[in-house]
Amino acid sequence: MKKALIIGGGAAGCTAAHQLMKMGGWDVLLVEAGAFLGAGVRTFYYGGHPYTFGPRHFLTQNREVYDYMDGICPLRRCADHQFITYVERDNAFYNYPIHVDDIAKMPDAALIQGEMAAAKGVENAQNLEEYWIGSVGQTLYDKFIKEYNKKMWLVDDVSTIDTFSWSPKGVTIKSGPRAAWDTALSAYPYAEDGYNRFFDVTTEGVNVRLKTKIERYDIPKRTVWIGGEKMTFDVIINTISPDELFEKCHGELPFLGRDFHKIVFPTEHVFPEHVYFLYYANDEKFTRLVEYKKLTHHKSPTSLVGMEIPSLNGKHYPLPYKAVQKLATEYYKMMPDNVYSIGRAGSYRYGLDIDDCIEQAFIMAKQIKEGGNDYPVPMEMWR
Ligand SMILES: Cc1cc2nc3c(=O)[nH]c(=O)nc-3n(C[C@H](O)[C@H](O)[C@H](O)COP(=O)(O)OP(=O)(O)OC[C@H]3O[C@@H](n4cnc5c(N)ncnc54)[C@H](O)[C@@H]3O)c2cc1C
């Protein structure tokens, strides 16, 4: 039997474990620092309401990934999910992402249309502010983007943020259907406890050690120390911040976290029928609210809403800055063959979602099975 070590038991680590077990011939050890598998994707209960730490809507363009999740946790399609943004200066809710149909309804529609016609494009944008103003003009930027990004990334000035592909689907102004991501397969598990079964099924036969951390790493030798015991592996699959594997020798990779609040409302439903998420683009401290019933469809005379507030608590969001992404690359360069780094923190990649973690694990497993490092990967900087 070959020996594999998986570090972290979230979506990426558990899918990776499952792929190795399905392959056969692998003795897999998965170490998870927390008391449970799944991290923020795990469902808990509050006042009888199932919830996860922030929304964990399943959205993918990849049919194989969809079928994989659906085969383990049967998925209910979300037919017409809408996301909306509150813009205080108009005292109005608009579609999220910005939708072309909403512009005509805005009090300053003529100004916005003029600015959009004169917008100089994004080709030479040097930062996120220039990217958005170059794309949609100053007024839409001020209404939808500026304050949101200041709180999202905890900065005072959006021009300090590098340009990055922030916008859903790479569009800044959406047209066509009002469903937020109408080209993706959009779903959530039927089971009231959401994805919990996923983490049980994917780790069947795996040696899972919860509340465990690796004490020392010697990555070039694929060797670690756990509970004082020295262990060497044929393959290591990392899903935590890559700097941790090398004693942060090039410096620490920064992350942002989230404070999460649960609020029960005394009504059966809170949001309009098709609205799943509410975004807030003003100076409120929170970025987004989610009404869990929209995802879970559970019955109750009350309804649970989750609120996210960006903070320094937790490693939830890798930063979208070129300088720190370059730093992450220094760590990837130090990884020898048969050491992989996948998942959101493992790839140091903001915007990498559950479906992307699964897709990465599929590709990694193919590489382990077929050998060679030379095949297309969906995410640059993956290794
Ligand atoms: C607030 C929020 C909302 C989101 N909403 C959605 C959504 O609606 N849809 C969607 O598809 N995606 C969403 N995502 C993203 C998605 O949930 C993540 O991409 C995915 O869950 C990441 O999985 P992972 O395995 O890479 O990392 P994680 O789930 O973070 O797993 C890493 C694991 O490693 C463990 N760990 C950490 N350090 C150590 C250590 N030293 N030793 C051992 N174990 C360690 C952690 O406890 C954790 O269990 C959201 C993310 C956030 C933060």
Ligand as a Chemical Component Dictionary entry (heavy atoms), coordinates in Angstrom:
data_LIG
# 
_chem_comp.id                   LIG 
_chem_comp.type                 NON-POLYMER 
_chem_comp.pdbx_formal_charge   0 
_chem_comp.three_letter_code    LIG 
# 
loop_
_chem_comp_atom.comp_id 
_chem_comp_atom.atom_id 
_chem_comp_atom.alt_atom_id 
_chem_comp_atom.type_symbol 
_chem_comp_atom.charge 
_chem_comp_atom.model_Cartn_x 
_chem_comp_atom.model_Cartn_y 
_chem_comp_atom.model_Cartn_z 
_chem_comp_atom.pdbx_ordinal 
LIG C1  C1  C 0 -18.334 32.981 4.164  1  
LIG C2  C2  C 0 -18.113 32.085 2.984  2  
LIG C3  C3  C 0 -19.175 31.772 2.152  3  
LIG C4  C4  C 0 -18.987 30.922 1.065  4  
LIG N1  N1  N 0 -20.038 30.622 0.252  5  
LIG C5  C5  C 0 -19.873 29.750 -0.751 6  
LIG C6  C6  C 0 -20.971 29.368 -1.572 7  
LIG O1  O1  O 0 -22.098 29.847 -1.397 8  
LIG N2  N2  N 0 -20.727 28.448 -2.560 9  
LIG C7  C7  C 0 -19.493 27.910 -2.779 10 
LIG O2  O2  O 0 -19.339 27.063 -3.669 11 
LIG N3  N3  N 0 -18.438 28.276 -2.042 12 
LIG C8  C8  C 0 -18.605 29.170 -1.033 13 
LIG N4  N4  N 0 -17.540 29.525 -0.265 14 
LIG C9  C9  C 0 -16.223 28.946 -0.580 15 
LIG C10 C10 C 0 -16.145 27.470 -0.229 16 
LIG O3  O3  O 0 -16.901 27.167 0.903  17 
LIG C11 C11 C 0 -14.684 27.099 -0.073 18 
LIG O4  O4  O 0 -14.036 27.338 -1.290 19 
LIG C12 C12 C 0 -14.455 25.646 0.299  20 
LIG O5  O5  O 0 -15.293 25.232 1.320  21 
LIG C13 C13 C 0 -12.985 25.518 0.652  22 
LIG O6  O6  O 0 -12.691 24.177 0.973  23 
LIG P1  P1  P 0 -11.194 23.804 1.347  24 
LIG O7  O7  O 0 -11.181 22.357 1.609  25 
LIG O8  O8  O 0 -10.264 24.368 0.352  26 
LIG O9  O9  O 0 -10.881 24.630 2.669  27 
LIG P2  P2  P 0 -11.559 24.584 4.086  28 
LIG O10 O10 O 0 -12.988 24.236 3.977  29 
LIG O11 O11 O 0 -11.171 25.845 4.764  30 
LIG O12 O12 O 0 -10.831 23.347 4.778  31 
LIG C14 C14 C 0 -9.537  23.437 5.305  32 
LIG C15 C15 C 0 -9.532  22.624 6.569  33 
LIG O13 O13 O 0 -8.217  22.632 7.089  34 
LIG C16 C16 C 0 -8.314  22.709 8.491  35 
LIG N5  N5  N 0 -7.027  23.218 8.982  36 
LIG C17 C17 C 0 -6.599  24.495 9.051  37 
LIG N6  N6  N 0 -5.336  24.539 9.523  38 
LIG C18 C18 C 0 -4.975  23.260 9.791  39 
LIG C19 C19 C 0 -3.796  22.651 10.271 40 
LIG N7  N7  N 0 -2.712  23.379 10.603 41 
LIG N8  N8  N 0 -3.760  21.316 10.381 42 
LIG C20 C20 C 0 -4.842  20.550 10.030 43 
LIG N9  N9  N 0 -5.989  21.078 9.573  44 
LIG C21 C21 C 0 -6.047  22.411 9.437  45 
LIG C22 C22 C 0 -9.486  23.609 8.753  46 
LIG O14 O14 O 0 -10.012 23.413 10.054 47 
LIG C23 C23 C 0 -10.448 23.172 7.648  48 
LIG O15 O15 O 0 -11.321 22.175 8.101  49 
LIG C24 C24 C 0 -17.697 30.393 0.810  50 
LIG C25 C25 C 0 -16.624 30.719 1.638  51 
LIG C26 C26 C 0 -16.824 31.560 2.721  52 
LIG C27 C27 C 0 -15.666 31.878 3.621  53 
# 
loop_
_chem_comp_bond.comp_id 
_chem_comp_bond.atom_id_1 
_chem_comp_bond.atom_id_2 
_chem_comp_bond.value_order 
_chem_comp_bond.pdbx_ordinal 
LIG C1  C2  SING 1  
LIG C2  C3  SING 2  
LIG C2  C26 DOUB 3  
LIG C3  C4  DOUB 4  
LIG C4  N1  SING 5  
LIG C4  C24 SING 6  
LIG N1  C5  DOUB 7  
LIG C5  C6  SING 8  
LIG C5  C8  SING 9  
LIG C6  O1  DOUB 10 
LIG C6  N2  SING 11 
LIG N2  C7  SING 12 
LIG C7  O2  DOUB 13 
LIG C7  N3  SING 14 
LIG N3  C8  DOUB 15 
LIG C8  N4  SING 16 
LIG N4  C9  SING 17 
LIG N4  C24 SING 18 
LIG C9  C10 SING 19 
LIG C10 O3  SING 20 
LIG C10 C11 SING 21 
LIG C11 O4  SING 22 
LIG C11 C12 SING 23 
LIG C12 O5  SING 24 
LIG C12 C13 SING 25 
LIG C13 O6  SING 26 
LIG O6  P1  SING 27 
LIG P1  O7  DOUB 28 
LIG P1  O8  SING 29 
LIG P1  O9  SING 30 
LIG O9  P2  SING 31 
LIG P2  O10 DOUB 32 
LIG P2  O11 SING 33 
LIG P2  O12 SING 34 
LIG O12 C14 SING 35 
LIG C14 C15 SING 36 
LIG C15 O13 SING 37 
LIG C15 C23 SING 38 
LIG O13 C16 SING 39 
LIG C16 N5  SING 40 
LIG C16 C22 SING 41 
LIG N5  C17 SING 42 
LIG N5  C21 SING 43 
LIG C17 N6  DOUB 44 
LIG N6  C18 SING 45 
LIG C18 C19 SING 46 
LIG C18 C21 DOUB 47 
LIG C19 N7  SING 48 
LIG C19 N8  DOUB 49 
LIG N8  C20 SING 50 
LIG C20 N9  DOUB 51 
LIG N9  C21 SING 52 
LIG C22 O14 SING 53 
LIG C22 C23 SING 54 
LIG C23 O15 SING 55 
LIG C24 C25 DOUB 56 
LIG C25 C26 SING 57 
LIG C26 C27 SING 58 
# 
